[in-house]
Amino acid sequence: MTRFTRLTLRAAAMFALLLGLRLAAGAPAPGDSPYLSALSDITAGDALATPYCNEKTCAKEPGRGPACVKSGPGVTCTIKTGCFSTTC
């Protein structure tokens, strides 16, 4: 082999060895980077939307318990453990 071929093979072997070590080490954790923002660890809270307005109100129907019946705009009726009317 010529001297140039031996140097090329040595350089390729060294490159492969360094690449193998880098791949074996894995990627660094996101918190280990010096390039993070000071705000990068802050998480956003849940977005709270306005409740759905179904334009119904609570009423007691004859022979039945409380129920949601049609009403004017701006009122929401929900039945969970009881009947609740709220403005929206």
C-alpha positions in Angstrom: 0.0 0.0 0.0 1.1 3.5 -0.7 1.6 6.0 2.1 -1.4 8.0 0.9 -3.7 5.0 1.1 -2.6 4.1 4.6 -3.2 7.7 5.8 -6.6 7.7 4.2 -7.5 4.4 5.9 -6.3 5.7 9.3 -8.3 8.9 8.9 -11.4 6.9 7.9 -10.9 4.5 10.9 -10.5 7.4 13.3 -13.6 9.2 11.9 -15.6 5.9 12.2 -14.4 5.5 15.8 -15.4 9.0 16.8 -18.7 8.7 15.1 -19.4 5.4 16.9 -18.6 7.0 20.2 -20.9 10.0 19.5 -23.7 7.7 18.5 -23.2 5.5 21.6 -23.3 8.5 23.9 -26.8 9.5 22.6 -28.3 12.9 22.3 -27.9 15.4 25.3 -30.9 16.1 27.5 -32.8 19.3 26.6 -31.9 20.8 30.0 -28.2 20.4 29.4 -27.9 22.8 26.5 -26.4 26.3 27.1 -28.7 27.7 24.4 -32.0 27.4 26.2 -34.2 30.4 26.9 -34.8 31.5 30.5 -38.5 30.9 29.8 -38.1 27.4 28.3 -39.1 25.5 31.4 -42.3 27.5 31.9 -45.4 25.6 30.9 -48.7 27.1 29.8 -51.8 26.4 31.8 -55.0 25.0 30.5 -57.1 27.2 28.3 -60.5 27.8 29.8 -63.2 28.6 27.3 -66.6 30.2 27.9 -69.2 27.5 28.7 -71.5 26.5 25.9 -74.8 28.4 26.1 -77.7 26.1 25.3 -80.5 28.7 25.9 -82.4 26.5 28.3 -83.4 26.9 32.0 -84.4 24.5 34.8 -88.0 23.7 35.3 -89.9 20.9 37.1 -92.1 19.0 34.6 -95.3 17.5 35.9 -94.8 13.8 36.8 -91.0 14.1 36.4 -88.1 15.7 38.1 -86.3 18.8 37.1 -85.5 19.1 33.4 -83.9 21.7 31.0 -86.6 23.5 29.0 -86.3 26.1 26.2 -85.8 29.6 27.5 -84.4 32.9 26.2 -80.8 33.6 25.2 -78.1 34.0 27.7 -79.1 31.1 30.0 -77.5 27.6 30.3 -79.0 24.6 32.0 -77.0 21.6 33.2 -78.2 18.5 34.9 -75.6 16.6 37.0 -76.6 15.9 40.6 -79.4 18.4 40.2 -80.6 21.1 37.8 -78.5 24.2 37.5 -79.2 27.3 35.5 -76.5 29.9 34.9 -76.1 33.0 32.7 -73.6 32.8 29.9 
